[in-house]
């Protein structure tokens, strides 16, 4: 008995027979969405992508066809992960979803899909995939041949971990990742052998929920610890002004923490007034990253709009209200520098320059104007000269004061040469730029950070 072809697939082949390649491609992509496990569709897509001059997608379709024919979900997973690591989340999401159609229990596919969904603002869907992943597997062992050290990495299930994939280089370290939220206390006392513990729960807003389990791990391990939980907790946004109060030439804006954003706008306005907060204020949910749910409120009307939207990762999270300082330079641009501390020593990572007050490197469009790239180059080559003596000396002292083995600081420089601190904590990303990018000049400096991290782990390891 023959299997009938999907109608769209049949129509696509007819269009190809009539030399209507673009129409065929459109129909094939529609057919793919209707029948994502059909290897024959992928085979024909491979041919058509080659014809229209898209060799990358042709190669992906070829891999997918072979994986589907052999029923090998791990090949699809590797395809998705390749897109994921090269900054193409839309294709990564597509292939992770196909992977999970073949193997619904592949926990790492659920993990990575959760990250993509979270970054797209699909918080509930992200939480569902995280739960599926970690309910079936909470410890992940990633060995390598002749590692310089074996590192036990304690992680939280939620967003807020230190992004370690580029710090613990796969061919240099054996890595044991432990998602402690899902482990039973008795399991945490018998973890695989390791040399060092790295506490990757870097966001102080997700640290407290895991504290009891984390303490069990640390007591059972007896190995050297990087990023002690108490030091992580002290970097919470509302605690940072007091933490850095004795560092000269540093301005840390006042931060007010309101315990739940379920409050109505009137209640929130009253709570801020009682705390002595004055507008304008930057509002953000605790645990929010990448600018999600963040607004600049100039008065109670903005509070009302923010609360009514409810577009935050967790409606039960606390709220931070931070006094806003207009840090624009004389050229009308905002600057956000990032320095990474490894073993309390500062290393320059990047400079983002934007016309917008909420500055992120991914939205600053650094490649749009050559002068931005040149200014970042100068900062990376000689941060002490670029920032000036006041700011650089303050940076050095902050590294010692916050006391973390790995952390970062985002800041700007005031007209008088002092430091305006935005945040300083461990949940800071370091990643290399793709080869061929205009930003590859950064990679030499990123390698310095990665090498310093390796040297610290090796020096701390306990034989």
PyMOL commands that set and color helices and strands:
alter all, ss='L'
color gray80, all
select helices_A, chain A and resi 7-17+21-34+39-51+55-70+73-85+89-102+107-119+123-136+180-182+187-189+208-221+229-233+237-243+265-274+300-309+366-368+370-381+383-387+389-402+440-460
alter helices_A, ss='H'
color red, helices_A
select strands_A, chain A and resi 139-142+149-155+173-179+196-199+224-226+250-252+255-258+281-285+295-297+319-323+334-342+345-354+406-413+419-425
alter strands_A, ss='S'
color yellow, strands_A
deselect
rebuild
show_as cartoon
